[in-house]
Amino acid sequence: MSESWWRTGVIYQIYPRSFQDSNGDGVGDLEGIRGRLDYLAWLGVDALWISPFYPSPMHDFGYDVADYCGVDPVFGSLEIFDSLVADAHARGLKIILDFVPNHTSIEHPWFRESRAGKGGKRDWYIWRDGAPSGGPPNNWLAHFGGSAWTFDEASGQYYYHAFLPEQPDLNWRNPKVREAMFDVLRFWLQRGADGFRVDVITHLIKDEGLRDNPHNPAWISGRPEIERLLQMHSADHPEVHGVVAEMRAVLEEFDDRLLIGEIYLPMERMIAYYGEDLSGAHLPFNFQLIEAPWIPGAIGDLIEAYEAALPEGAWPNWVLSNHDRPRIAARVGEAQARVAAMLLLTLRGSPTLYYGDELGIGEVEIPPGRIRDPWALREPGLEVGRDPERTPMQWDSSAFAGFSTREPWLPLTPDWPKRNVAALSADPASPLSLVRALLDARRAHESLSRGSWRRLKSWGDLLAYERRHEDDHTIIVLNFGAAPQLWPVPTTAPKQTIALSTHGDRNGEAVLARVSLRADEGVVLAARKG
Ligand code: NOJ
């Protein structure tokens, strides 16, 4: 069997509202993405994961789906989707869709029917009577604050929603729900989708008895309300793995498609989503780099632990940021964001790169009047807002950064006139040039795209590791600190050359016994030929 494309591929996440507006409404769309395919091919990524673009009232910006088999007019049409797929495929780019199976929109016809109690769809969602003592059926909390139960006056029962009241949870214990949702997968797979990122896959099955969740003794005031409870009975139920395997089986009806699961869980439980005999997700998203402190020793330890814990044959993956978490440059600073990019793109496994991170987009101040994220609006003052990581892509120095012809739905960064694709692509020392060079290096060195990973001895602010594939050998040394460092090359290693520096200026430099690293510098060393 030939090697699957996603093992060596790099995934690029696009938040479609924010990538490129083609019709001047201030919101990005599919035609906009289509117009930027040449950029993505030039950058050198292999697959585009596009966050939801289905018809939706947009209470959670598309993660509240009102029709799984359509395209919201804000984003385009099915015809435009087809053209996007065709044009992407013509450039060798795969298209991964966001599948949101845990909940629909309150406006989905299934929920309308369920709410009305007609058409036999009551049991497609999770309806319960209130507790005998009054109030909701149990203590479960919603992810964006408040009870996870909303009372429906007309039917006198509560429905469950792990997120907003406008996002009722489907009842995945109902085989009819499963069949309908698997047909949704088939619909898109037949249309040419190369895979899915499955939203909150851990949530699909809940405790049958809906037992109360225990209190979280570590919760402190100022943390989001959802963290008051441990999600023991509302998520990561053992039976969910059966559902994931069924989803995977649907993908297996087609050629070489990819199943990714969104999983925020401790490592061992996350790894369980590869499934028994790897029958689950191909890639359970590995968010450890998002959650870890930016300390080289701790990061080295977690990489080693993850590598050691992977089941035989399981392929690793790495994520640095996404539309729900602060951008990497906002978290670790602009200088370290380059080191982070080198780390992400030189670890073993499939990396996911978040749009705009290649420009080093960092902190974006969202003025109170422009906050759009429902979580930020529901829990103000808690810094849970996700708007800063969703601001528009910055293409050039024309009005609105070439993103739109009018004020975009979220503000641009203050430095967009300089921090944009046009300006940074002309600068060999820019983060954009670095990401492109790293993607190039992954193609030039099989050790980077498919080789083994081994940590090398390092200390203080340094992290070092080697990658090997047959006779291709690379060493990566990263300086997490703001002081210069020296790292002694192991005497057993072949003679090395700097293949790439995060600063973009040392390519080809011969390395003798020690490699010097400037502040916040990372290097990829490659064995010298001849
Ligand atoms: C996870 C998604 O990434 C997030 O953006 C969304 O709000 C929730 N799931 C609910 O669908």
Residues whose N, C-alpha, C, O or C-beta is under 5 A from the ligand:
A	BS01	NOJ	D60 Y63 F163 D199 V200 D324
